Amino acid sequence: MGLLSSTRTWIGKTLKLTDAGFWSAYYGGDSVTGKSVTAQTALQLSAVWSCVRLLSETVGTLPIGIFEHDARGGKNAARDHSLYRILHDQPHANLTAVEFWELVVAHIALWGNHYSRISRNGAGTIVALEPLNPEHMNDPEPDEDGNLQFIYNGPHGREELTEKDVFHVKGFGVNGRVGMSVIGFARNSFSISIATEEAAGKTFANGMQTAGFVQADKVLTKEQREKFNTALNEFTGSSNAGKTMLLEGGFTYQPLSLKPEDAQMLLSRGFNIEEVCRWFRVFPWMIGHSEKSTSWGTGLEQGNIAFLTYALRPYLSRIEQAIKRQLLTPVERKRYFAEFNLEGLLRADSAGRAALYSSYAQNGINTRNEIRARENLPPVEGGDVLTVQSNLINLESLGQQTGDQAAKAALKAWLLDEEPPRET
């Protein structure tokens, strides 16, 4: 009843990102610090901004396309499929593929859900995906037939949408219908960070002096207090740090100062960064907080692999499977699937790539032209043939001549007019 009464005034109104009053009521009241946490206030924290930007931009720059299973169990890019151009090049008229997928991941990271309106032509073919603001979307509810219904309170008023009309990518959740919002569940952690930043800012604004008092040998009148406060303002603030204040009439200043490291709240602010990173499953060093961690050599390489495995993979898999379930027909799902290209993230240094490519070419895994394509090099004649090392023989053939070796020996003997060697 408390939640209903607190949100009654918002019924029928369009909710916005800055409506802190509604979100405080929706998520069960203000935070422990009294700070209202919304997506906009949370993004003002550098750690939140960096985590969301890192996740969204990394996924957004990964190419995605539609692929088809071939008869041998491999895959081929289905560039003729209508969805390939939409997903790979331009999902919406006003958005590039990078911008669209950045938006998808940012929505999931903050609100736990992404919604896009599916636009179709007269033949029912998907022609565009229009992103919808997740804060304006009500949680989907099943109708009498079990089909989910979406209510969107957008800028054009209330809209009722069906599952066929909405591309919905869910984040981590427990009910199977919607993902859980990080903004809602992390409000206490984020509010502490916001309060800490404000306290640090006020400390700097006061010239690094957190507190102090002036002792007088008599009771001041109202006029004297106003005169003293006016004079004191000339010596407060970071721009006035270092000035010497003259005290007269029996005044004595007693400072209550902190050490610089305490005044900047380095320890608590550093902990807040780590706390924010836990919510987004991002390594602190990846957003510039390199304390107690390494960002060089093998540590960087293994960290990138761990980031891909534990932070990005859940987003990529959710998007790929949502595309297959919602944008492909039941018949198409047997042949086609969506997949991100992770080649760029897994690319090692020059020496590492050379060793990998050499192994692939010598063991018949990739052709020379396939390897050259990965390095954006043009194909060469004869480079489409798989090759293997020819000096490897099985153990049973050790000490015996192979057919090729016997032919070479016979040819040599014929040229020298000698008796060909006998087979052993």
ZADREN-121299 format. One record per residue (C-alpha): residue in three letters; x, y, z. Coordinates in steps of 0.5 Angstrom, whole numbers, plus 500, padded with zeros to 3 digits. Each point is the difference from the previous one (the first is absolute). Layout:
PT; fiza; xx; yy; zz
PT; ALA; X; Y; Z
...
END
This chain:
PT; fiza; xx; yy; zz
PT; MET; 500; 500; 500
PT; GLY; 506; 505; 501
PT; LEU; 503; 499; 493
PT; LEU; 493; 501; 497
PT; SER; 498; 506; 504
PT; SER; 507; 503; 499
PT; THR; 500; 499; 492
PT; ARG; 492; 502; 499
PT; THR; 502; 507; 498
PT; TRP; 504; 497; 494
PT; ILE; 494; 496; 497
PT; GLY; 499; 502; 493
PT; LYS; 506; 504; 500
PT; THR; 506; 499; 495
PT; LEU; 506; 499; 505
PT; LYS; 507; 502; 498
PT; LEU; 507; 499; 502
PT; THR; 501; 506; 505
PT; ASP; 493; 498; 503
PT; ALA; 504; 498; 507
PT; GLY; 494; 500; 504
PT; PHE; 496; 495; 496
PT; TRP; 507; 495; 500
PT; SER; 501; 501; 507
PT; ALA; 493; 498; 502
PT; TYR; 500; 494; 495
PT; TYR; 506; 498; 503
PT; GLY; 498; 500; 507
PT; GLY; 502; 507; 502
PT; ASP; 506; 504; 500
PT; SER; 507; 497; 501
PT; VAL; 504; 499; 507
PT; THR; 503; 507; 499
PT; GLY; 494; 504; 498
PT; LYS; 502; 500; 493
PT; SER; 495; 499; 494
PT; VAL; 504; 495; 495
PT; THR; 497; 500; 493
PT; ALA; 504; 498; 493
PT; GLN; 502; 508; 499
PT; THR; 503; 501; 507
PT; ALA; 503; 493; 500
PT; LEU; 504; 502; 494
PT; GLN; 503; 506; 503
PT; LEU; 504; 495; 504
PT; SER; 506; 499; 495
PT; ALA; 501; 493; 502
PT; VAL; 492; 498; 498
PT; TRP; 501; 504; 494
PT; SER; 507; 497; 498
PT; CYS; 497; 493; 501
PT; VAL; 494; 501; 496
PT; ARG; 504; 503; 495
PT; LEU; 505; 495; 500
PT; LEU; 495; 494; 499
PT; SER; 495; 504; 495
PT; GLU; 506; 502; 495
PT; THR; 504; 494; 500
PT; VAL; 494; 496; 498
PT; GLY; 497; 505; 495
PT; THR; 507; 500; 497
PT; LEU; 499; 492; 499
PT; PRO; 498; 498; 493
PT; ILE; 493; 496; 500
PT; GLY; 497; 496; 494
PT; ILE; 495; 495; 498
PT; PHE; 504; 493; 499
PT; GLU; 497; 494; 497
PT; HIS; 502; 493; 501
PT; ASP; 503; 496; 494
PT; ALA; 500; 492; 499
PT; ARG; 507; 499; 503
PT; GLY; 498; 503; 507
PT; GLY; 503; 507; 498
PT; LYS; 497; 507; 499
PT; ASN; 500; 505; 495
PT; ALA; 498; 507; 500
PT; ALA; 493; 501; 498
PT; ARG; 501; 506; 497
PT; ASP; 493; 499; 495
PT; HIS; 496; 500; 506
PT; SER; 496; 506; 502
PT; LEU; 502; 500; 507
PT; TYR; 508; 500; 498
PT; ARG; 499; 508; 498
PT; ILE; 496; 502; 506
PT; LEU; 504; 497; 505
PT; HIS; 507; 501; 497
PT; ASP; 499; 507; 497
PT; GLN; 494; 504; 502
PT; PRO; 495; 497; 504
PT; HIS; 496; 507; 500
PT; ALA; 500; 506; 495
PT; ASN; 503; 505; 506
PT; LEU; 505; 495; 503
PT; THR; 506; 496; 497
PT; ALA; 502; 493; 503
PT; VAL; 505; 502; 505
PT; GLU; 495; 506; 503
PT; PHE; 494; 495; 500
PT; TRP; 504; 494; 503
PT; GLU; 503; 505; 505
PT; LEU; 493; 502; 502
PT; VAL; 498; 493; 501
PT; VAL; 506; 498; 505
PT; ALA; 499; 507; 504
PT; HIS; 493; 499; 501
PT; ILE; 501; 493; 502
PT; ALA; 506; 502; 505
PT; LEU; 495; 506; 503
PT; TRP; 493; 497; 500
PT; GLY; 501; 493; 499
PT; ASN; 496; 500; 493
PT; HIS; 500; 502; 493
PT; TYR; 494; 501; 496
PT; SER; 500; 502; 492
PT; ARG; 493; 501; 496
PT; ILE; 501; 495; 494
PT; SER; 498; 503; 494
PT; ARG; 497; 496; 494
PT; ASN; 498; 501; 493
PT; GLY; 494; 497; 496
PT; ALA; 503; 494; 499
PT; GLY; 501; 499; 508
PT; THR; 508; 500; 499
PT; ILE; 504; 504; 505
PT; VAL; 502; 507; 498
PT; ALA; 503; 504; 506
PT; LEU; 500; 499; 507
PT; GLU; 498; 507; 504
PT; PRO; 503; 500; 507
PT; LEU; 495; 502; 506
PT; ASN; 502; 503; 506
PT; PRO; 500; 495; 506
PT; GLU; 498; 504; 505
PT; HIS; 493; 502; 496
PT; MET; 499; 492; 500
PT; ASN; 495; 496; 505
PT; ASP; 502; 493; 501
PT; PRO; 497; 496; 495
PT; GLU; 494; 496; 503
PT; PRO; 497; 494; 496
PT; ASP; 493; 500; 497
PT; GLU; 495; 494; 501
PT; ASP; 503; 496; 494
PT; GLY; 507; 501; 504
PT; ASN; 503; 505; 495
PT; LEU; 504; 506; 503
PT; GLN; 497; 507; 499
PT; PHE; 504; 506; 501
PT; ILE; 498; 507; 502
PT; TYR; 504; 506; 498
PT; ASN; 499; 507; 502
PT; GLY; 504; 503; 495
PT; PRO; 500; 507; 498
PT; HIS; 494; 499; 495
PT; GLY; 496; 497; 506
PT; ARG; 498; 493; 502
PT; GLU; 501; 494; 495
PT; GLU; 498; 493; 501
PT; LEU; 505; 496; 497
PT; THR; 501; 492; 499
PT; GLU; 506; 495; 500
PT; LYS; 500; 501; 492
PT; ASP; 501; 507; 500
PT; VAL; 505; 500; 506
PT; PHE; 507; 498; 499
PT; HIS; 502; 499; 508
PT; VAL; 507; 498; 503
PT; LYS; 500; 499; 507
PT; GLY; 506; 500; 505
PT; PHE; 500; 496; 506
PT; GLY; 494; 499; 503
PT; VAL; 496; 495; 505
PT; ASN; 493; 500; 497
PT; GLY; 501; 498; 493
PT; ARG; 496; 506; 497
PT; VAL; 505; 506; 501
PT; GLY; 507; 501; 502
PT; MET; 502; 504; 507
PT; SER; 502; 507; 500
PT; VAL; 507; 501; 503
PT; ILE; 498; 508; 501
PT; GLY; 494; 497; 505
PT; PHE; 504; 495; 504
PT; ALA; 507; 504; 500
PT; ARG; 496; 506; 503
PT; ASN; 504; 500; 506
PT; SER; 507; 498; 498
PT; PHE; 499; 506; 494
PT; SER; 497; 505; 505
PT; ILE; 506; 499; 505
PT; SER; 505; 501; 494
PT; ILE; 495; 507; 498
PT; ALA; 501; 502; 508
PT; THR; 507; 499; 500
PT; GLU; 501; 504; 494
PT; GLU; 496; 505; 502
PT; ALA; 504; 500; 507
PT; ALA; 507; 500; 496
PT; GLY; 497; 506; 496
PT; LYS; 498; 504; 506
PT; THR; 507; 499; 503
PT; PHE; 503; 503; 494
PT; ALA; 496; 506; 500
PT; ASN; 501; 501; 507
PT; GLY; 508; 501; 499
PT; MET; 501; 493; 502
PT; GLN; 498; 502; 508
PT; THR; 495; 495; 502
PT; ALA; 498; 504; 506
PT; GLY; 502; 505; 505
PT; PHE; 498; 505; 505
PT; VAL; 502; 507; 502
PT; GLN; 500; 502; 507
PT; ALA; 498; 507; 503
PT; ASP; 501; 502; 507
PT; LYS; 493; 504; 500
PT; VAL; 493; 499; 497
PT; LEU; 499; 503; 493
PT; THR; 494; 504; 498
PT; LYS; 496; 498; 494
PT; GLU; 504; 506; 496
PT; GLN; 506; 497; 502
PT; ARG; 499; 493; 498
PT; GLU; 498; 503; 493
PT; LYS; 506; 504; 499
PT; PHE; 504; 494; 502
PT; ASN; 497; 495; 496
PT; THR; 501; 505; 494
PT; ALA; 507; 500; 501
PT; LEU; 501; 493; 501
PT; ASN; 497; 499; 493
PT; GLU; 506; 503; 497
PT; PHE; 505; 494; 503
PT; THR; 495; 494; 498
PT; GLY; 500; 496; 494
PT; SER; 506; 497; 496
PT; SER; 501; 506; 496
PT; ASN; 502; 504; 507
PT; ALA; 504; 494; 503
PT; GLY; 507; 503; 503
PT; LYS; 497; 507; 502
PT; THR; 502; 502; 507
PT; MET; 494; 503; 504
PT; LEU; 500; 505; 505
PT; LEU; 497; 499; 506
PT; GLU; 499; 506; 505
PT; GLY; 495; 502; 506
PT; GLY; 502; 494; 504
PT; PHE; 499; 494; 494
PT; THR; 504; 494; 500
PT; TYR; 499; 495; 494
PT; GLN; 500; 492; 502
PT; PRO; 501; 496; 494
PT; LEU; 497; 493; 500
PT; SER; 504; 497; 494
PT; LEU; 501; 494; 496
PT; LYS; 506; 497; 497
PT; PRO; 499; 501; 492
PT; GLU; 499; 492; 499
PT; ASP; 495; 500; 505
PT; ALA; 497; 507; 497
PT; GLN; 499; 497; 493
PT; MET; 497; 493; 503
PT; LEU; 505; 496; 496
PT; LEU; 499; 494; 503
PT; SER; 492; 500; 500
PT; ARG; 500; 503; 493
PT; GLY; 504; 494; 498
PT; PHE; 496; 495; 503
PT; ASN; 494; 503; 497
PT; ILE; 503; 499; 493
PT; GLU; 501; 493; 501
PT; GLU; 493; 499; 503
PT; VAL; 497; 503; 494
PT; CYS; 504; 495; 496
PT; ARG; 497; 495; 503
PT; TRP; 493; 501; 498
PT; PHE; 502; 501; 493
PT; ARG; 505; 494; 500
PT; VAL; 506; 504; 497
PT; PHE; 507; 500; 503
PT; PRO; 502; 507; 503
PT; TRP; 506; 500; 496
PT; MET; 496; 500; 494
PT; ILE; 497; 507; 502
PT; GLY; 507; 503; 502
PT; HIS; 500; 498; 507
PT; SER; 506; 496; 500
PT; GLU; 502; 499; 508
PT; LYS; 502; 493; 502
PT; SER; 500; 498; 493
PT; THR; 504; 499; 493
PT; SER; 498; 503; 493
PT; TRP; 507; 498; 497
PT; GLY; 502; 493; 496
PT; THR; 497; 494; 501
PT; GLY; 495; 503; 506
PT; LEU; 497; 504; 495
PT; GLU; 499; 495; 495
PT; GLN; 497; 495; 505
PT; GLY; 496; 506; 503
PT; ASN; 497; 501; 493
PT; ILE; 498; 493; 499
PT; ALA; 497; 500; 507
PT; PHE; 496; 506; 498
PT; LEU; 498; 497; 494
PT; THR; 498; 493; 503
PT; TYR; 496; 503; 507
PT; ALA; 498; 507; 498
PT; LEU; 498; 500; 492
PT; ARG; 498; 493; 499
PT; PRO; 494; 500; 504
PT; TYR; 498; 507; 496
PT; LEU; 502; 497; 493
PT; SER; 496; 493; 501
PT; ARG; 494; 503; 503
PT; ILE; 500; 505; 493
PT; GLU; 501; 494; 496
PT; GLN; 495; 495; 502
PT; ALA; 495; 506; 501
PT; ILE; 501; 501; 492
PT; LYS; 499; 493; 499
PT; ARG; 494; 499; 504
PT; GLN; 496; 507; 498
PT; LEU; 503; 502; 493
PT; LEU; 500; 493; 497
PT; THR; 494; 496; 498
PT; PRO; 500; 493; 503
PT; VAL; 502; 497; 493
PT; GLU; 506; 505; 499
PT; ARG; 503; 498; 507
PT; LYS; 501; 493; 497
PT; ARG; 505; 503; 495
PT; TYR; 502; 507; 503
PT; PHE; 503; 503; 506
PT; ALA; 503; 507; 502
PT; GLU; 507; 501; 503
PT; PHE; 505; 505; 502
PT; ASN; 507; 500; 497
PT; LEU; 505; 500; 506
PT; GLU; 506; 500; 495
PT; GLY; 502; 507; 502
PT; LEU; 500; 499; 508
PT; LEU; 504; 493; 499
PT; ARG; 505; 503; 496
PT; ALA; 507; 499; 503
PT; ASP; 507; 504; 498
PT; SER; 503; 499; 494
PT; ALA; 505; 494; 502
PT; GLY; 494; 497; 503
PT; ARG; 495; 500; 494
PT; ALA; 506; 498; 495
PT; ALA; 501; 494; 505
PT; LEU; 492; 498; 499
PT; TYR; 500; 502; 493
PT; SER; 506; 495; 499
PT; SER; 497; 494; 504
PT; TYR; 493; 501; 496
PT; ALA; 503; 500; 493
PT; GLN; 505; 494; 501
PT; ASN; 494; 496; 503
PT; GLY; 495; 501; 495
PT; ILE; 495; 504; 505
PT; ASN; 500; 507; 495
PT; THR; 503; 501; 493
PT; ARG; 505; 506; 499
PT; ASN; 494; 504; 497
PT; GLU; 496; 499; 506
PT; ILE; 506; 502; 505
PT; ARG; 501; 506; 495
PT; ALA; 493; 503; 501
PT; ARG; 500; 500; 507
PT; GLU; 506; 505; 499
PT; ASN; 496; 504; 495
PT; LEU; 505; 498; 494
PT; PRO; 498; 498; 493
PT; PRO; 500; 493; 498
PT; VAL; 505; 496; 496
PT; GLU; 500; 495; 495
PT; GLY; 500; 493; 502
PT; GLY; 499; 502; 507
PT; ASP; 493; 497; 501
PT; VAL; 503; 493; 501
PT; LEU; 501; 497; 507
PT; THR; 507; 497; 501
PT; VAL; 503; 496; 505
PT; GLN; 507; 498; 502
PT; SER; 503; 495; 495
PT; ASN; 505; 497; 505
PT; LEU; 496; 497; 505
PT; ILE; 499; 492; 499
PT; ASN; 497; 495; 505
PT; LEU; 504; 496; 505
PT; GLU; 499; 493; 496
PT; SER; 504; 504; 494
PT; LEU; 506; 502; 504
PT; GLY; 506; 497; 496
PT; GLN; 496; 498; 494
PT; GLN; 500; 504; 493
PT; THR; 494; 503; 499
PT; GLY; 497; 500; 492
PT; ASP; 502; 507; 499
PT; GLN; 507; 498; 503
PT; ALA; 501; 494; 496
PT; ALA; 498; 503; 493
PT; LYS; 505; 505; 501
PT; ALA; 505; 495; 501
PT; ALA; 498; 496; 494
PT; LEU; 500; 507; 496
PT; LYS; 507; 501; 502
PT; ALA; 503; 493; 499
PT; TRP; 497; 501; 493
PT; LEU; 503; 507; 498
PT; LEU; 507; 497; 503
PT; ASP; 499; 493; 496
PT; GLU; 501; 496; 507
PT; GLU; 496; 495; 502
PT; PRO; 494; 502; 504
PT; PRO; 500; 499; 508
PT; ARG; 496; 494; 502
PT; GLU; 494; 501; 505
PT; THR; 502; 498; 507
END
